[in-house]
Amino acid sequence: MSRILPFLILAFLFSCQDPESPAGCAVANPVEDLPLLKEQINSTASTNLIAYFYLVQGTYKGATVFTFLNCCPFCRFVPQILDCEGNVITNALITDVTNQKVIWRPAESVCN
């Protein structure tokens, strides 16, 4: 029994660590739970181009990132890749972001 005790203690210690959150930025719903995204969505919603924009979540260098994209045929737009705190990640291209998925799109969206 005394030989097994150290292994049981180690197993217990490692099992008590918090698992990495499957949700982006350790929140269940980034659109609702991250003020920076909610604020940008509200700002975008106040424009007459709302139907052309959508929000994508992805991974860049192992971290969760967000970017607003659009399908606007007459807009000049350079997407900014944001980290969980809302900081712009410089020198990153949207093609560098993996595991991209749309997490917000307005009801009147024309993008597919």
C-alpha positions in Angstrom: 0.0 0.0 0.0 2.8 2.4 0.8 4.2 2.0 -2.7 0.9 2.8 -4.3 0.2 5.9 -2.2 2.6 8.3 -4.1 1.0 7.3 -7.4 -2.5 7.8 -6.1 -1.5 11.3 -4.8 0.1 12.2 -8.2 -3.0 11.0 -10.0 -5.2 13.0 -7.7 -3.2 16.2 -8.2 -3.2 16.0 -11.9 -6.9 15.1 -12.1 -7.7 18.3 -10.1 -6.3 20.7 -12.7 -8.8 22.7 -14.6 -9.2 21.4 -18.1 -8.6 23.9 -20.9 -11.9 25.6 -21.8 -13.3 24.4 -25.1 -14.9 27.8 -25.5 -13.0 30.8 -26.9 -11.5 33.1 -24.3 -12.8 30.9 -21.5 -16.4 32.0 -22.1 -19.3 29.9 -23.3 -20.7 32.4 -25.7 -18.2 35.0 -26.9 -20.8 37.1 -28.8 -22.7 37.6 -25.5 -20.0 37.3 -22.9 -17.2 39.4 -24.4 -18.0 43.1 -24.2 -15.6 44.0 -27.0 -17.5 41.8 -29.5 -20.9 42.9 -28.3 -19.9 46.5 -28.7 -18.5 46.0 -32.2 -21.7 44.1 -33.2 -23.9 46.9 -31.9 -21.7 49.4 -33.8 -21.9 47.4 -37.0 -25.7 47.0 -36.5 -26.1 50.7 -36.5 -24.8 51.0 -40.1 -26.8 50.4 -43.3 -24.3 47.8 -44.3 -25.1 45.3 -41.5 -26.4 42.7 -44.0 -22.8 42.3 -45.3 -20.9 41.6 -42.1 -20.4 38.5 -40.0 -18.1 37.5 -37.1 -15.6 34.6 -37.3 -13.8 32.9 -34.5 -10.6 30.9 -35.1 -7.2 30.0 -33.9 -4.0 31.9 -34.5 -0.7 30.5 -33.0 -2.8 28.4 -30.5 -4.9 31.3 -29.3 -8.5 32.1 -29.9 -9.0 35.1 -32.2 -11.9 37.0 -33.8 -12.4 39.0 -36.9 -15.3 40.7 -38.6 -15.5 39.8 -42.3 -17.9 40.9 -45.0 -19.2 40.0 -48.4 -19.8 43.6 -49.4 -19.3 43.9 -53.1 -18.5 47.7 -53.0 -16.6 48.0 -49.7 -12.8 48.3 -49.3 -12.1 46.5 -46.1 -9.0 45.1 -44.4 -10.0 42.7 -41.7 -8.4 43.0 -38.3 -7.7 40.0 -36.2 -8.4 40.5 -32.6 -7.3 38.6 -29.5 -9.6 38.0 -26.5 -8.8 41.4 -25.0 -9.6 43.2 -28.3 -6.0 43.9 -29.2 -5.3 43.9 -32.9 -2.8 41.2 -33.9 -0.4 42.8 -36.3 1.3 41.0 -39.2 -1.4 38.3 -39.2 -3.4 37.5 -42.2 -6.8 35.9 -42.2 -5.3 33.0 -44.1 -3.1 32.4 -41.0 -6.2 31.8 -38.9 -7.2 28.1 -38.6 -10.5 26.5 -37.4 -12.5 29.4 -38.6 -16.2 29.3 -37.8 -18.9 31.9 -38.1 -20.2 32.8 -34.6 -22.5 35.7 -35.5 -24.4 36.8 -38.6 -27.3 39.2 -38.7 -30.7 37.8 -39.5 -30.8 39.9 -42.7 -27.4 38.6 -43.8 -26.8 38.3 -47.6 -23.5 36.5 -47.1 -23.4 32.7 -47.4 
